[in-house]
Amino acid sequence: MYKTKLPENQTLATYMQKRRNMDLERQDRIFNAKIRTIGVDKEAIDLQINEKTLRKEKELEQHNTYAESMILHDKINCLLDDRQKKDMHNLNKAINDFRSQFQKMEDRREFDLNDPQKLKKDIPARIADDDPRLCVSGVQKLVGEDLDQSERYKCQQEQLREWLLQQQSELQKAQQEHRMREDLYDDSRIELDKIAVELQKIDEDIRKRNAVATKEFNMKKATEKSLKKKQEKELEEQDNMAEISNVLQGDLISENPDQAISAFGPHRVIPDRWKGMNSAQLQEIRNTWEKQIHEKQRSKDKEKNHVHEWDQRRISSDRAAVLMERHQMRLNKELRKAMDDSNKHLSVEQKAQNYQPLLECAFLEQVVRGHR
């Protein structure tokens, strides 16, 4: 595909419009003193820096507040842990004291079964004839001869009463110790609540002071920012006025073509000062375009002739190939016909050779029959 040729006036108008747009964009860039001198949006960068600084200060303040709250909670946890350890120590000590005083091994009911000195303390097998330990098989004490029954019954009742009194005293002591432990726990809980309230008040005071300090800091920063913004605006207006006066009095607006000449030679120009080509340069470009168009047309004609020549050669070669193919088909047909005639002649000769012995045999048979 080849590019279509646009009209000369339309191409020139498009080019001139493109140059005008480039000049307008360049003027916008040159008249803006901030972009020309700095090249970036300084106000946006300063705003980002201030926001980043405020964010860092806020994060630092939050971190400090969180650290103070962590220290406060750690103190509370340490106090609670110490109080719990003391309570457990006192409870274990009271339990051990109670066991050592009221739960001795020798005071148990089953101590007589597990007494290591049982054999030494045991009485002889028989003390007298009225020994209650005597069995029936010994025929030393018969049934119905229990003379100490009333005494034994009294002793049992006394022993049962002592056991009941001992259990009641143990129960009362256990209840008193339980009430004492509950009182100690209530006192410790009240003390911890008081400490928690005091710590909460301290935390609230710290937060209030931090809020006041933050408010004062923000007010100060806002005042400084407004003052700085006002100063920057005044400086920017002064720079803009100076830049406008310099541009109006300079060579840019005066359309001086000499200002675009580069220091590297007259054939080179400065892009941001160049005002466009003159009529001679434009005519030279048009002549070059026309020359290129003619050369391109000649190359297209030459290529077209070359393609036509190759088409003629291809048609001639195809025609010669068709003629040669037809001639070869005629030769093959004649050769096949000759081969068919030869095969037919050979077949007739072979059949004749095969029938000759049969004819001779038939002739001999007829001769033999005639002799008979």
Protein Blocks (a to p, Z undefined) as FASTA:
>chain_A
ZZddddfklmmmmmmmmmmmmmmmmmmmmmmmklmmnopafklmmmmmmmmmmmmmmmmm
mmmmmmmmmmmmmmmmmmmmmmmmmmmmmmmmmmmmmmmmmmcfklpmklmmmgmklmmm
pccfbfblmlckbcfklopacghiamklmmmmmmmmmmmmmmmmmmmmmmmmmmmmmmmm
mmmmmmmmmmmmmmmmmmmmmmmmmmmmmmmmmmmmmmmmmmmmmmmmmmmmmmmmmmmm
mmmmmmmmmmklnopaklmpcfkbjkbccfklcgbjcfklmmmmmmmmmmmmmmmmmmmm
mmmmmmmmmmmmmmmmmmmmmmmmmmmmmmmmmmmmmmmmmmmmmmmmmmmmmmmmmmmm
mmmmmmmmmmZZ
